[in-house]
Amino acid sequence: MFVYEYEAKKILASYDITIPEQLAVYQSEDQLSDSLQYPAVAKVQILQGKRGKRGGIKIINSKLELEQFCSKIFNQKFCKLGKPA
């Protein structure tokens, strides 16, 4: 079974297991939340390993860093099929 991390967190939450706050961004033009608390961890959601080694996980300390990370990630390919994550 292949489950994205954000999907797994929803499943855990449905069983009243506490999970950290999360924000999903699907495209670089999405509005980023001003209520997000920093530092935060940004993670690319792909069904492959080694996303951290490819730059898909980063500790974010400000909204500007988050915007820069999103801009970079949405222009980078992570999947073997060449589709952006």
C-alpha positions, 0 to 999 in steps of 0.5 A: 500500500502506498500512502503519502505522509499527509494521508497517513497523518489524516488517518492517525488523526481520525483515531485521535492521535495527536499530529503536528499542524500541517499545511499542504501546498499544491502549486507555487501560486497557492496562498501560504498561511501567515498563521504557520509557526516557525521553525517548521519542516517543509517536505515534498510528498512523493511515493519514493525514498531519498527525498531528503537527499534530493533536497525535498526536506528542509527546516524553514525559519520564516515565510520568506524561506518557505516561499523560496523553498516552494518556488525551487521545489515546484521547478524541480523534478523528483519522480523517476517518470519526470513528473514534478512532485 
